[in-house]
Amino acid sequence: MRLQALIILFLLSGIVFGQNEKLKPKKSFTVVFYNVENLFDTVDDPLTEDDEFTPGSEKNWSTERYQKKLEDISKVLSSINKKELPQIIGLCEIENRKVLQDLVKTGKLKKKEYGIVHEDSHDTRGIDVALLYRKDEFKSVSHKAIPVVFRFDSTLKTRDILYVKGKAPGSGILHIFVNHWSSRREGQQQTEQKRIFSAVTLRKSVDSIFNLEPEAKIIIMGDFNDEPTNMSLHSVLNATNKRKNAGQRDLYNLMYDKHNFENAGTYSYKGNWNMLDNLIVSQSLLTDKKNYRVDYTGGKIYRDDWMIYDNPKIGDLTPNKTYGGNMYFGGVSDHLPVFMVLQRK
């Protein structure tokens, strides 16, 4: 009888402990987005145009350079919040699931078990978007890749938008979208139509969530290759810096005021800082008084001295990139990461 009583007591204590764990989520929840500039492994994929990132190519990509890049990215991500590793990490310019598996086993990231959400997209170079999440702080419920089709030319390919629906303690359901819109390589105006189509596609998905869940908690992140005041983000997606009298479906761009009033950016082009990487949230993440919320000024850019290069040609500091053409510089990325820390009482 005594043994039986001890067993029952042990089981009951486990139930109580589990309930207490469930009822006491942490007071902060860190969300990061980072364009990691061509995180390719060294293996040639015959289905994509990845030859430049293989041994023997003009770039001379190697196992040593690949490992250094993994270690540098891990160092950045684990340094953003000194108190804890990020709960959510959105990434773009990653080649495949293999590089993600290697990344989460590198440096301080391996201290926590990260889940991976990734789908191969139709990008001709084979670069995709992905989401990493701490399994002890977030549960992925479902996900899907949302294709972007350009009606003016259906033969053009671009990255899918990754949608992840998940649950976080202290917040309930979170709807997360990870983006990497078409570049400006052929000129901003010449390529703007592509990004507008991406914005239309994303807005339709957002509205479909609001139709079912008017107070949905939505996080949109990515390298949009447009700035907060450009048409795709400001007008089509309707992600602005509007605070007063904002409607429930209005989205708020946490990087808008940094771009508009502080002249800050995440990417440097010919000496000018561009705010291409953005964090956008729904109103419920700004106004929730009981669960996780973020302030209007909660969007941040992370930078450290070792990530920055003093460019004498333009007399300015720029993100220290891995390559310039085929020239190896050994930097971590040509972009700076953006992040926010959700807080609860």
Secondary structure, 3 states (H helix, E strand, C coil): CHHHHHHHHHHHHHHHHHHHHHHCCCCEEEEEEEEEEEECCCCCCCCCCCHHHCCCCCCCCCHHHHHHHHHHHHHHHHHCCCCCCCCEEEEEEECCHHHHHHHCCCHHHHHCCEEEEECCCCCCCCCEEEEEEECCCCEEEEEEEECCCCCCCCCCCCCCEEEEEEEECCCEEEEEEEEECCCCCCCHHHHHHHHHHHHHHHHHHHHHHHHHCCCCCEEEEEECCCCCCCHHHHHHCCEECCCCCCCCCCEEECCHHHHHHCCCCCEEECCEEECCEEEEEECHHHHCCCCCECCCCCCEECCCHHHEEEECCCCEEEECCCEECCEECCCCCCCCCEEEEEECC
